[in-house]
């Protein structure tokens, strides 16, 4: 019987982290050095994609939550890269 495991849940939580954290950094709600903040956001996106892909190809895992996490983290990554390019910080 297929069910969700910690891989799906961790991937989903990590995929929700980057965008609010980026806006928190932009509006100085979260006071952290920008380099460290960008590293944490990038790490969160990469880990979410990796955990989502592992959960997606695991035989005993339901795919819905992992697929949603991959989609959210992919769009978060595109938004993050677009924001960095538009602000000329890349």
C-alpha positions in Angstrom: 0.0 0.0 0.0 1.4 3.4 -1.0 1.6 6.2 1.5 3.4 9.5 2.0 6.6 9.3 3.9 9.0 11.9 5.4 10.6 12.5 1.9 7.4 13.9 0.5 6.6 16.0 3.6 10.2 17.4 3.8 10.2 18.2 0.1 6.9 20.0 0.4 8.0 22.0 3.4 11.3 23.0 1.8 9.5 24.0 -1.4 7.4 26.5 0.6 10.4 28.1 2.4 12.2 30.2 -0.3 9.7 32.8 -1.5 8.5 34.1 1.9 12.2 34.0 3.1 13.2 36.1 0.0 10.5 38.7 0.7 11.4 38.8 4.3 15.0 39.5 3.4 14.0 42.2 0.9 11.8 44.1 3.3 14.3 43.7 6.2 11.9 41.6 8.3 14.6 38.9 8.4 18.0 40.5 9.2 20.6 38.2 7.7 23.6 38.8 5.5 22.4 38.6 1.8 25.0 36.0 0.8 23.9 33.7 3.6 20.3 34.3 2.8 20.8 33.5 -0.9 22.7 30.4 0.0 19.9 29.2 2.3 17.3 29.9 -0.4 19.3 28.1 -3.1 20.0 25.1 -0.7 16.3 24.9 0.1 15.3 24.8 -3.6 18.0 22.2 -4.5 17.1 20.0 -1.5 13.4 20.2 -2.2 14.0 19.1 -5.8 16.3 16.3 -4.8 14.0 14.9 -2.1 11.0 15.3 -4.4 12.6 13.4 -7.2 13.7 10.6 -4.8 10.1 10.4 -3.5 8.7 10.5 -7.0 10.7 7.4 -8.1 10.3 5.5 -4.8 7.9 2.5 -5.4 6.2 2.6 -2.0 5.5 6.4 -2.1 2.4 8.3 -3.3 3.4 10.7 -6.0 1.0 13.6 -5.6 2.7 15.5 -2.8 6.2 15.0 -4.3 5.0 16.2 -7.6 3.4 19.3 -6.1 6.7 20.0 -4.2 8.7 19.7 -7.3 6.5 22.1 -9.2 6.5 24.7 -6.4 10.2 24.5 -6.0 10.8 24.7 -9.7 8.8 27.9 -10.0 10.4 29.3 -6.8 13.8 28.7 -8.4 12.7 30.5 -11.5 11.3 33.4 -9.5 14.5 33.6 -7.4 16.8 33.5 -10.5 14.6 36.1 -12.2 14.7 38.3 -9.2 18.5 38.1 -8.9 18.9 38.8 -12.6 16.5 41.8 -12.5 18.3 43.3 -9.5 21.7 42.6 -11.1 23.0 40.7 -8.1 23.9 37.5 -9.9 
